[in-house]
C-alpha cells in the first residue's frame, strides 16, 4: 500500500526556485531519509514532502488522497494519523501543559470530555509531567518543554512519522528520554517514516529509500545506492 506519493512537485519561495520538480513513492512501513549538506534545505524538504508546505507545482497524495492545505478542521483531520516532530517546535505559551497535551484531541473532535481527560492524564503521567500539568511552558525546564512538545505530537494509530533533526540540540539525558518515548510509543513495523539521517541514526533505524538534495535537484535513491 502506498502511504505517500509525490508527482513532479517543486517549490518556489519569493520567486526563487528551491527545488526543481521531483517525484517519489513511499510505501506503508518504509523508512525514507532526507540527505543533504548543512543549509541545503532538509527542513524545508521534510515539510514539503509531508504536506506541511504546499508545492508550487505537482501533487502530493497521502493514503491515496491529495493533501488539503487550507488551515481549518479538514487540514487537521487529514493529518490525524501523521506525527510531526520538528526541530524548534515549542508548546503554546498561553496554554497550560495539560491544555497543550490535549490540543490534538480537541482538534480531532473524536473524543468526549471524559475520554479526552483520561487520555491526556495518561500521557502526562507517562512522561512524568502529571504534577506540572497546570503550569504554563514558561515555568517548565527546557527538558520538560521538549518532552511536552513531543507529547503534543503523539497520536493513536500513527501511520506516518516525520522527524526533522529533533535530537540535534538536546543534551544526552533529554535525548535518551525522547528516544525511549518514540521507540516505545510510536515505532512499529507498519509506521512509515520520513526523517533526516541523523534522527534515524540516533534511533538505530536503517532506511529503505533516500531523498538526496543537490542544489535545487532532489533525487530518490535506494539506500544501497551511492
Secondary structure, DSSP 4 states (H G I P E B T S, - for coil): -EEEEEEEEEEEETTEEEEEEEEEEEETT-EEEEE--TTSSHHHHHHHHTTSS--SEEEEEETTEE---SSSHHHHHHTTTEEEEETT----TTSBHHHHHHHHHHHHT-S-HHHHHHHHHHHHHHTT-GGGTTSBGGGS-HHHHHHHHHHHH--TT--EEEEESTTTT--HHHHHHHHHHHHHHT--TT-EEEEEHHHHHHHT---SEEEEEETTEEEEEETT--
